[in-house]
Amino acid sequence: MENAQEFQTQLEKNTANTVTGFLLNWAERAKTQFLLKKRDRVALSSYIENFNNKYGVVKIFGIADPIPLENIYVNVKTIRGESLSCYKSISDLEKEYLANNQRTFFIHSEIKMPGMELVNNYQYINILGPPGSGKSTFLKRIAFEALLPRKDWKLNVPNEDVNNHPSQPGKFKHNSFPIYLELKRIDFSIKKPIQEGLRQELNTFGFSNLSRFIDYHLEEGNFLLILDGFDEISKLDIDTAVDAIRNFVHKYRSNRFIISCRTAFYKDYFELFSDFRICEFDDRQIDTFINNWSMNNYTFDEEAISDLSQLTKSPEQLSTSELAITPLLLALICIVYSRKGRLPTLKSLLFRQAFEILLQEWAASKRVHNEDIYKDLNPDLEAIMLAEIANYFFVNEQLFFQKSELLDQVGQFMSNISNSPKTLNRAQILEAIEIQQGLFVERAKGIYSFSHL
């Protein structure tokens, strides 16, 4: 895509201007000018170039080759995390859902905020979303935004380099230097684990005094610290990790912070942070995703792109629009279409084909089945169980159900299977399916539905 190539060229061309801008901005605020050393300028340039190479391409489920991030990125919209807290009962949820007259769980009163507007307006942000909703892609895109020159920097930068910025309605406006850390890679058993994570991220670029660089800029509040994947921290380390992150944020609270976590996993761990959920896709986002996904899949031509886009809106193909609400689910539709050359008109058949891909291929790519629970609960057994649960609630005309009722159905299924693993309990099974795969979603406190609503 031309825009993606332009964006990558812009990143590379602006590296020197970005480094100069940060150094001058820091020097204006600093009591010392040690950062103006040539060695540190080179180190910052190396970090930015490495970031472009490391995170500038992504591996997308269903596409064989890694592709530039900008080729697949769809602008994110968010809503406040507590927007569902006003729903106290199943009847409240059903009334709102049916009033919406379409099979997506969009609340009329929700005010959607573009992702860039969110990160510009809030200092401490917790990004929530189900598996495959695009959390990590969004955070990497924010980091790239923060590595571009700012409009108010007084540099010798041509206007077209700064202002002709593709794919985002706004730009990151703060003079914060982004550091992206995957929380699953941090050793929380040591002292100062976040500082050590920063040191490891920056260690290979040749800073004149790395410890001084990190400590100084933390104290000055010069960093945008992006902590991705809180839910991917080992369960054994969660309590330690929560304490470490809390202490770190409180000590260096003048910096800016973004944490991401799967919605089902999060338990209000960080009191300073405002919770925002990534919204389900609207029609424009669906079209953008299909176009981006298709342009990077060699089995698609322009006719296929147009056909697939129309299918997501066709009244005769309602099952497609029901499923096309997150990047992962929409990718499953694209995969089914690319393999079959069409989409099943029967909702049950489309769901079955997409579900099989989710359980077997996507779960394997994410190493979901490496979790202890999946040593006993294999994909075939899980598929049978979910089919029976879906049938039970369908027969009883229940779109939403209490957690206790869902647990009862899981427990009943496991007790009726003669060769079912006896080491698993129903709470473990529900937690794994909800957190790792996102097939069940908690819509309000203790009230669940299937995720494709």
NUTI-865852 format. One record per residue (C-alpha): y, x, z. Coordinates in steps of 0.5 Angstrom, whole numbers, plus 500, padded with zeros to 3 digits. Each point is the difference from the previous one (the first is absolute). Layout:
<<Y,X,Z>>;
...
//
This chain:
<<500,500,500>>;
<<507,503,498>>;
<<503,498,507>>;
<<495,503,504>>;
<<501,507,496>>;
<<507,499,500>>;
<<499,499,508>>;
<<496,506,500>>;
<<505,505,496>>;
<<505,497,505>>;
<<497,502,506>>;
<<498,507,497>>;
<<507,501,498>>;
<<504,498,506>>;
<<496,504,505>>;
<<505,505,500>>;
<<506,495,501>>;
<<496,497,505>>;
<<499,506,504>>;
<<507,502,499>>;
<<502,493,503>>;
<<496,501,506>>;
<<502,507,502>>;
<<507,498,499>>;
<<500,494,504>>;
<<496,503,506>>;
<<505,506,500>>;
<<506,495,501>>;
<<496,497,506>>;
<<497,507,502>>;
<<503,505,505>>;
<<496,505,497>>;
<<499,502,492>>;
<<493,503,501>>;
<<498,495,495>>;
<<504,502,494>>;
<<495,506,499>>;
<<497,501,494>>;
<<493,500,502>>;
<<501,493,503>>;
<<503,498,494>>;
<<494,502,496>>;
<<496,497,505>>;
<<503,493,500>>;
<<499,501,492>>;
<<493,501,501>>;
<<499,495,505>>;
<<503,495,495>>;
<<496,502,494>>;
<<493,500,504>>;
<<502,493,502>>;
<<501,498,493>>;
<<493,503,498>>;
<<496,498,506>>;
<<503,492,501>>;
<<503,499,493>>;
<<493,498,497>>;
<<496,495,503>>;
<<492,498,499>>;
<<500,492,499>>;
<<494,496,501>>;
<<497,498,493>>;
<<504,506,496>>;
<<496,506,498>>;
<<505,505,500>>;
<<506,502,505>>;
<<507,497,498>>;
<<507,501,502>>;
<<502,496,506>>;
<<506,497,496>>;
<<495,498,494>>;
<<497,495,505>>;
<<505,498,505>>;
<<502,493,501>>;
<<507,499,504>>;
<<498,498,507>>;
<<503,494,504>>;
<<499,499,507>>;
<<500,494,506>>;
<<501,501,507>>;
<<494,501,504>>;
<<501,494,505>>;
<<501,495,494>>;
<<493,496,502>>;
<<501,500,507>>;
<<503,493,500>>;
<<494,497,497>>;
<<496,498,507>>;
<<494,496,497>>;
<<496,499,494>>;
<<503,494,498>>;
<<507,503,499>>;
<<497,506,496>>;
<<497,494,495>>;
<<506,496,500>>;
<<504,506,498>>;
<<495,503,495>>;
<<499,493,496>>;
<<507,499,500>>;
<<501,506,496>>;
<<495,497,494>>;
<<497,507,498>>;
<<495,504,503>>;
<<504,506,503>>;
<<502,500,507>>;
<<507,500,499>>;
<<505,497,506>>;
<<506,497,497>>;
<<504,502,506>>;
<<498,508,499>>;
<<506,504,497>>;
<<497,506,496>>;
<<504,506,500>>;
<<499,506,495>>;
<<496,506,503>>;
<<506,505,498>>;
<<505,495,504>>;
<<495,500,506>>;
<<500,507,500>>;
<<508,501,500>>;
<<501,495,505>>;
<<495,502,505>>;
<<499,506,504>>;
<<493,499,503>>;
<<495,496,495>>;
<<493,498,501>>;
<<497,498,493>>;
<<494,495,501>>;
<<496,497,495>>;
<<492,499,498>>;
<<496,505,497>>;
<<502,501,493>>;
<<507,497,500>>;
<<504,507,498>>;
<<502,502,507>>;
<<499,508,498>>;
<<502,499,493>>;
<<507,497,503>>;
<<501,506,505>>;
<<499,505,495>>;
<<505,497,495>>;
<<505,500,506>>;
<<499,507,501>>;
<<501,501,493>>;
<<506,496,500>>;
<<503,505,506>>;
<<498,506,496>>;
<<506,498,495>>;
<<507,502,500>>;
<<504,495,504>>;
<<506,496,496>>;
<<505,503,506>>;
<<498,507,499>>;
<<506,504,497>>;
<<496,504,495>>;
<<500,502,493>>;
<<495,495,498>>;
<<501,496,494>>;
<<501,493,501>>;
<<495,498,496>>;
<<495,504,504>>;
<<502,496,507>>;
<<501,493,497>>;
<<495,499,495>>;
<<495,500,505>>;
<<493,496,498>>;
<<496,494,503>>;
<<504,499,507>>;
<<506,495,501>>;
<<503,505,505>>;
<<499,507,502>>;
<<499,503,507>>;
<<507,501,503>>;
<<499,504,506>>;
<<500,508,500>>;
<<493,501,503>>;
<<495,504,497>>;
<<493,497,499>>;
<<494,503,503>>;
<<493,496,499>>;
<<494,500,504>>;
<<494,497,500>>;
<<498,498,507>>;
<<493,501,499>>;
<<501,507,499>>;
<<503,502,507>>;
<<496,502,506>>;
<<503,496,505>>;
<<495,504,505>>;
<<505,506,500>>;
<<507,500,504>>;
<<506,498,495>>;
<<496,498,495>>;
<<505,497,495>>;
<<504,506,501>>;
<<494,504,498>>;
<<499,495,494>>;
<<507,502,497>>;
<<498,507,501>>;
<<494,500,496>>;
<<504,495,495>>;
<<505,506,499>>;
<<496,506,502>>;
<<499,503,493>>;
<<507,500,497>>;
<<503,506,503>>;
<<505,497,505>>;
<<504,506,503>>;
<<498,497,507>>;
<<496,494,499>>;
<<500,498,508>>;
<<507,501,500>>;
<<501,496,494>>;
<<496,494,502>>;
<<503,500,507>>;
<<507,500,498>>;
<<500,495,495>>;
<<496,495,505>>;
<<505,501,505>>;
<<506,499,495>>;
<<496,494,497>>;
<<500,502,493>>;
<<493,498,498>>;
<<497,493,497>>;
<<493,501,503>>;
<<495,495,497>>;
<<493,500,504>>;
<<495,496,495>>;
<<494,497,502>>;
<<500,498,508>>;
<<494,496,499>>;
<<496,506,497>>;
<<500,504,507>>;
<<494,501,503>>;
<<498,494,505>>;
<<499,506,505>>;
<<507,503,499>>;
<<504,493,500>>;
<<503,500,507>>;
<<501,507,500>>;
<<504,499,493>>;
<<504,495,503>>;
<<502,504,505>>;
<<502,506,496>>;
<<504,496,495>>;
<<504,496,505>>;
<<502,506,504>>;
<<501,504,493>>;
<<505,494,498>>;
<<503,499,506>>;
<<502,508,501>>;
<<502,500,493>>;
<<503,493,499>>;
<<506,502,496>>;
<<495,501,494>>;
<<498,495,495>>;
<<493,497,501>>;
<<495,496,495>>;
<<493,499,503>>;
<<495,496,496>>;
<<494,496,502>>;
<<495,494,498>>;
<<502,494,503>>;
<<494,498,503>>;
<<499,507,504>>;
<<507,500,503>>;
<<502,498,507>>;
<<507,501,501>>;
<<499,507,502>>;
<<507,502,499>>;
<<506,496,503>>;
<<506,504,496>>;
<<497,498,494>>;
<<502,494,495>>;
<<493,497,497>>;
<<500,498,493>>;
<<495,497,496>>;
<<499,502,492>>;
<<501,493,496>>;
<<494,497,496>>;
<<502,501,492>>;
<<504,495,497>>;
<<500,499,492>>;
<<505,506,498>>;
<<496,505,505>>;
<<493,497,497>>;
<<503,501,493>>;
<<502,507,501>>;
<<494,502,504>>;
<<496,498,494>>;
<<504,503,495>>;
<<500,507,504>>;
<<492,499,501>>;
<<499,499,493>>;
<<504,505,497>>;
<<496,505,504>>;
<<493,497,498>>;
<<498,502,493>>;
<<496,494,499>>;
<<506,496,500>>;
<<505,498,494>>;
<<506,496,500>>;
<<496,494,498>>;
<<496,501,506>>;
<<506,501,505>>;
<<503,494,497>>;
<<494,496,501>>;
<<498,502,507>>;
<<508,499,502>>;
<<499,492,497>>;
<<493,499,504>>;
<<504,502,506>>;
<<504,494,499>>;
<<496,495,496>>;
<<498,493,504>>;
<<493,501,497>>;
<<500,506,503>>;
<<502,499,507>>;
<<495,504,503>>;
<<503,506,497>>;
<<507,499,503>>;
<<496,498,507>>;
<<498,507,500>>;
<<506,504,497>>;
<<504,501,507>>;
<<499,507,501>>;
<<499,507,496>>;
<<493,501,502>>;
<<498,492,499>>;
<<504,501,493>>;
<<496,506,498>>;
<<494,497,501>>;
<<502,494,495>>;
<<502,506,495>>;
<<493,503,501>>;
<<496,494,499>>;
<<504,498,494>>;
<<500,508,497>>;
<<492,499,501>>;
<<499,493,497>>;
<<506,500,496>>;
<<501,493,503>>;
<<501,497,507>>;
<<495,494,502>>;
<<503,493,500>>;
<<495,499,506>>;
<<504,502,507>>;
<<493,501,503>>;
<<498,505,495>>;
<<507,504,499>>;
<<500,500,508>>;
<<492,503,500>>;
<<502,505,495>>;
<<506,503,503>>;
<<497,499,507>>;
<<494,505,497>>;
<<505,505,498>>;
<<503,500,507>>;
<<494,500,504>>;
<<497,506,496>>;
<<505,504,496>>;
<<506,499,504>>;
<<497,501,506>>;
<<496,506,498>>;
<<507,503,497>>;
<<503,499,507>>;
<<494,502,504>>;
<<500,494,504>>;
<<492,500,500>>;
<<500,506,504>>;
<<503,496,506>>;
<<494,500,505>>;
<<499,492,499>>;
<<499,501,493>>;
<<494,504,501>>;
<<496,493,502>>;
<<505,495,496>>;
<<499,502,493>>;
<<504,497,494>>;
<<494,495,498>>;
<<499,497,507>>;
<<508,500,501>>;
<<500,496,493>>;
<<495,495,503>>;
<<503,499,506>>;
<<507,499,497>>;
<<498,495,495>>;
<<497,496,506>>;
<<506,500,504>>;
<<504,498,494>>;
<<495,494,499>>;
<<501,498,507>>;
<<507,499,500>>;
<<500,497,493>>;
<<496,495,502>>;
<<504,498,506>>;
<<506,501,496>>;
<<503,505,504>>;
<<505,505,497>>;
<<502,503,507>>;
<<496,500,506>>;
<<500,503,507>>;
<<497,507,501>>;
<<495,497,505>>;
<<497,496,494>>;
<<500,506,496>>;
<<496,504,505>>;
<<495,494,501>>;
<<499,500,492>>;
<<499,508,500>>;
<<495,500,506>>;
<<496,494,498>>;
<<499,503,493>>;
<<498,507,503>>;
<<495,496,505>>;
<<497,496,494>>;
<<498,507,497>>;
<<493,502,502>>;
<<502,507,498>>;
<<507,500,502>>;
<<502,507,504>>;
<<500,498,507>>;
<<505,506,502>>;
<<506,496,497>>;
<<504,494,503>>;
<<504,495,497>>;
<<507,503,502>>;
<<498,507,497>>;
<<499,497,494>>;
<<506,495,499>>;
<<504,506,502>>;
<<497,505,495>>;
<<501,494,494>>;
<<507,499,502>>;
<<503,507,501>>;
<<496,504,495>>;
<<499,495,495>>;
<<506,494,501>>;
<<495,495,498>>;
<<502,496,506>>;
<<508,499,502>>;
<<502,498,507>>;
<<506,495,497>>;
<<502,498,507>>;
<<498,502,507>>;
<<493,499,500>>;
<<500,496,494>>;
<<496,503,494>>;
<<499,499,492>>;
<<497,503,494>>;
<<505,505,498>>;
<<501,497,493>>;
<<503,494,502>>;
//
